[in-house]
Amino acid sequence: MTIKRKDKKLFLIYIGNEILSSMTLFGSPIFYFFLILLLSRFNIVLAFRIIFVIILVELICWTIKFFYFKERPVKQLHLNFFESIDANSFPSIHTARISALAVMVNFFYQDLLLLIVSLVLVFSVGYSRIYLKKHYLTDVIGGFITGAACSIVLILY
């Protein structure tokens, strides 16, 4: 039995969608919950720093979304005020979270392999948000800048 070219293409698209849907989870709150639980066993200072930076990222991103509305690439239905804020595209909070984490962890553990893995994760989450039509490139860049800036501020102060 041979697989048709069209079937191969559909299979590759399916696999790509599954991989990118999984990559976006590195920017979701549940990932940070388990990461902080794990880190609290090994480096409590870093765990608390990540808690603080995630709270700062959330506050800044939701404040921006409150005052500046930008539709997502695929419009999201919103029936009330809170849903309209969630339907807002700018900035990408997933990208802001992973960027904040990457900067903070790389500050604590200055290692080339960790830096490379962090960069791959940041770019993968950012790309996945664009690919899944949740954000535009400008939203992802805004999230990256916001997350990195929040970590830098907490590191410096």
N, C-alpha and C positions, 0 to 999 in steps of 0.2 A: 504494500500500500504506500503510495507516494503522497507527500504533503504538498498541496498546491502553494504557489508563490503567495497568493492572497492570504491563505491561512497562516503562512509563516509571518507575514507582515502584521496580521492581526494579533498573533501570539506575541511578537516582539513589542507591539504597542501595549498590550495587556501587561507584560512583564515590566515595561518602563513605567506605566501608571502605578503598578504595585510598589515598585522600588521608590518612586518619588513620593507616593502617599506615605510610605514608611519613613522616608527621610524628614518629612515635615514634622513628624512626631518629636524630633529632637528640639523643636522650638515650642512644644506644648507644655502646659503647666504640670501635667502628670509626670513627665520625664524629670522635671526639676524636683518634684516631691521625692521621688525615689533616689535621685542623685544626692540630695541633701541628707536623706536618711543614711545612705551608704557613706558619704563623706564624714558625717558626724562620728563615725566609728574610727576614722583615721586622721582627720584634720579638722578639728572643731572650729578653728579660727577661719579656715577657708569656707566651711559650711555656713557659718554666720555671715561672712562677707557675701556669699552668693545669695543668701536670703535677703540681705539689705539691698544688693544691687538689683535683684528681681523686683523687689517692692518699688524701688526708685524707677526702674524701667516701666513698670505698670502705671505708676502715677503720672509720669511724663507722657507716655504714649496715650493713655486714656484722656488726659487733659488736652492734648493736641486733637484727638478725635472729637472731643466735646466742642471745640471751637472751630475746627476746620473740617468740613465734610467733603469727601471725594468718593464717588461711586466705585465699587469694585468692577473689575473687567466683566464678570458675570454678575449682574445686578442681584442683590440680596433683598428679599422681601422684608420690610420692617413695618410693623403695625403700631409700635409705640416708641417712646423716646429712647429707651434703653436698647431696643433692637436697632434703632437708627444709628446709634453710636457703634454697635457691633457690626453694622453693615458698612461702616466707614473703612476705606481702604488704606488711608495714610495715617501713620507709618505702619509697616509690617511689624507687629509685636513679636511674631515668631522669630523673625530675623533679629530684632532688638535683643530678645532673650538669649539666643545662641551667641550673638556677638559679645554681649556682656559677659557671658560665661567664658567664652574663649579668651577674652582679654584678662579676666580675673584669674583663671587657672594658669595661664601662661605667665602671669606675673609671679605667682607662687612657685611654679615648677618650670624653670627656664630650661627647656629641653627641645632640641630641634625636631625630634619625631612628634612630640606633643604639639608643637607649633604647626607642623604639616597636617596632622590629623584635625586640629582645630580649624585650620583654613579650609580643609575639604568639607568639614561639617557646616561651617558658616556658608560657604558657597553652595553646598548641596541644599541646605534649608532655603536659602534665598531663591535658588533656581526652582526648587519644588513649588514655592509659593507662586511664582510666575507661571510655571508649567500647568499648575492646577487651576489657573485663572482666578486666584484669590487676590493677587496684587499685580501692580505694574512695576517696572524696573525702578521708577522713582520712589515707590513705596518701600521697596526692599533696600535701596540705598539709604533712605531716611531712617529705616529701622536699624541698619548697620551702624550708621553714625550715632544714633541715639543710644544704642546699647554700648558701643565702645566708649562714648563720652561718659556715660553713667559709671562704668567701671573705672575709667581714668580718674574721675572726680573722687570716687570712694577710695581709690588707691592713694591719691595725693593728700586726702584729708582724713 
